[in-house]
């Protein structure tokens, strides 16, 4: 079992503890209405706050590959510093076991800054999308490597129909093709192979070239 498999198996245990229910797009819209103020993540990326490039700055305490990255970790302080420095959006790690994140970080940060927030986690169940809204996310991450086509399409449709932005993460050509077929508006390339945690910085350039190549 590789690292990604281990993370997903743990996530299944966590999801099993969530209340049983069927989630429809209407449920997500209702949750957004109840929460109030949906910040447009995609619009923020299209209109950079500083310079010509929009930056998604990440609030992350630890990772499986590096351990604790920030010992003096204060998510609100970090988020405020990112906002002051001109970041367009924030990505907030919420996985507890492997990244020492927390859903509560989303809520704390939302109350402290005005930027749109992405919940960065391993989403394998539609109940997590509802959970993301309830804790303050404006966008969610869908990792192609951990979802079959049926769930990927369903989760993407549910979230976008409700008004959330979806960042679809890919690592190789096959995953990129699936994201394109999905109709993803926002695609993120992870230079790290989540199965081995090895990094190849050439991945982004290779996939970008494939995405923007013109047909013969």
C-alpha positions in Angstrom: 0.0 0.0 0.0 1.5 3.4 -1.0 1.2 6.6 0.9 -1.9 7.8 -1.0 -3.7 4.6 -0.4 -2.9 4.9 3.3 -4.3 8.4 3.4 -7.5 7.4 1.6 -8.1 4.4 3.9 -7.8 6.7 6.9 -10.2 9.1 5.2 -12.8 6.4 4.7 -12.7 5.8 8.5 -13.3 9.5 9.1 -16.1 9.7 6.5 -17.9 6.7 8.0 -18.4 8.8 11.2 -20.3 11.5 9.3 -24.2 11.4 9.5 -25.7 9.2 6.8 -27.5 11.2 4.2 -27.9 11.7 0.5 -26.5 15.1 -0.7 -28.1 17.0 -3.6 -27.0 20.3 -5.1 -30.0 21.9 -3.4 -28.7 20.8 0.0 -25.4 22.5 -0.7 -27.1 25.7 -1.9 -29.3 25.8 1.2 -26.1 25.4 3.3 -24.5 28.3 1.5 -27.6 30.5 2.0 -27.6 29.6 5.7 -23.9 30.4 6.0 -24.0 33.6 3.9 -21.4 35.3 1.8 -19.9 33.1 -0.9 -16.5 34.5 -1.9 -15.8 34.0 -5.6 -12.6 31.9 -5.7 -12.4 31.8 -9.5 -13.1 35.5 -10.0 -10.3 36.3 -7.5 -7.8 34.3 -9.6 -8.9 36.1 -12.7 -8.3 39.5 -11.1 -4.9 39.4 -9.3 -4.6 41.6 -6.2 -0.9 42.2 -6.7 1.0 42.1 -10.0 0.0 40.1 -13.0 -0.2 36.6 -11.3 -2.9 35.5 -8.9 -1.4 33.5 -6.0 -3.1 30.8 -3.9 -1.2 30.9 -0.7 -1.3 27.8 1.5 -1.8 27.5 5.3 -0.2 24.2 6.2 1.4 23.1 9.4 2.9 19.7 8.4 3.1 17.1 5.7 3.8 13.3 5.5 7.1 14.0 3.6 8.5 16.9 5.7 6.9 16.4 9.1 6.1 19.7 10.9 6.9 22.6 8.5 5.9 25.4 10.9 6.5 24.8 14.6 5.2 28.2 15.6 1.9 27.6 13.7 -0.7 30.3 14.0 -3.2 29.8 11.1 -4.9 33.2 11.5 -1.6 35.1 11.7 -0.3 33.3 8.6 -3.5 34.0 6.7 -3.4 37.7 7.6 0.2 37.9 6.5 -0.7 36.3 3.1 -3.6 38.7 2.7 -1.4 41.7 3.5 1.2 40.5 1.0 -1.3 40.4 -1.9 -2.4 36.8 -2.1 -5.6 36.4 -4.2 -6.9 33.2 -2.4 -6.0 30.9 0.5 -5.7 27.1 0.6 -6.2 25.7 4.0 -5.2 22.1 4.9 -7.9 20.4 6.9 -6.6 16.8 7.1 -5.7 16.1 10.7 -3.8 12.8 10.8 -1.3 13.4 8.0 -1.1 17.2 7.7 -2.0 18.3 11.2 -4.8 20.5 9.8 -8.2 21.2 11.1 -11.6 22.2 9.8 -11.7 24.8 12.5 -8.8 26.5 10.8 -11.2 27.3 8.0 -13.7 28.9 10.3 -11.0 30.9 12.2 -9.4 32.2 9.0 -12.7 33.1 7.4 -13.5 35.3 10.3 -10.1 37.0 10.1 -9.6 37.7 6.3 -11.7 38.6 3.3 -10.0 36.2 0.8 -11.8 33.2 -0.8 -10.9 29.9 0.9 -10.1 26.5 -0.6 -10.5 23.5 1.6 -7.5 21.3 0.8 -8.3 17.7 1.8 -8.9 14.3 0.4 -12.6 14.4 -0.7 -14.0 10.9 -1.3 -17.7 11.5 -0.3 -20.3 14.1 -1.1 -20.9 14.7 2.6 -17.4 16.2 2.8 -18.6 18.9 0.3 -21.4 19.8 2.6 -19.0 19.8 5.5 -16.7 22.1 3.6 -19.4 24.7 3.1 -20.5 24.5 6.8 -16.9 25.2 8.0 -16.3 28.1 5.6 -14.9 26.9 2.3 -15.6 28.7 -1.0 -13.8 26.1 -3.1 -12.9 22.5 -2.8 -10.1 20.3 -4.1 -10.9 17.1 -6.1 -7.9 14.8 -6.6 -8.3 12.8 -9.8 -6.0 10.0 -8.5 -8.4 9.0 -5.7 -11.7 9.2 -7.6 -13.3 7.1 -10.3 -15.0 8.9 -13.2 -18.5 8.5 -11.8 -17.6 10.1 -8.4 -15.4 12.7 -10.0 -18.2 13.9 -12.2 -20.8 13.7 -9.5 -18.8 15.7 -7.0 -17.8 18.2 -9.6 -21.4 18.7 -10.7 -22.7 19.0 -7.1 -20.2 21.6 -6.1 -20.3 23.7 -9.2 -24.1 23.7 -9.4 -24.2 24.9 -5.8 -21.8 27.7 -6.6 -18.5 26.4 -5.2 -15.3 26.6 -7.3 -13.6 23.2 -7.8 -9.9 22.9 -8.2 -9.2 19.6 -10.0 -5.8 18.2 -9.2 -3.8 16.1 -11.7 -0.3 14.6 -11.8 0.1 12.9 -15.1 -1.2 12.9 -18.7 -4.0 10.4 -18.1 -5.3 12.4 -15.1 -5.1 15.6 -17.2 -7.2 14.0 -19.9 -9.9 13.0 -17.3 -10.0 16.5 -16.0 -10.4 18.0 -19.5 -13.2 15.5 -20.2 -14.8 16.5 -17.0 -15.0 20.1 -18.2 -12.9 21.4 -15.3 -12.4 25.2 -15.4 -9.6 25.2 -12.8 -6.9 22.5 -13.1 -4.0 22.3 -10.7 -0.9 20.3 -11.4 0.8 18.6 -8.5 4.5 18.1 -9.1 4.6 15.6 -6.3 3.5 12.0 -7.1 1.1 11.3 -4.1 1.7 7.6 -4.4 5.5 7.8 -3.9 5.8 11.5 -2.7 8.6 12.0 -5.2 8.8 15.5 -6.8 9.5 16.2 -10.4 9.3 20.0 -11.1 9.1 19.3 -14.9 5.6 17.8 -14.5 3.9 21.2 -14.7 5.7 22.2 -17.9 5.0 18.9 -19.5 1.3 18.9 -18.7 0.9 22.5 -19.6 2.4 21.9 -23.0 0.1 19.1 -23.6 -3.0 21.1 -22.5 -2.2 24.0 -24.7 -0.8 22.2 -27.8 -2.6 22.9 -31.0 -3.8 19.9 -33.1 -1.9 19.1 -36.3 
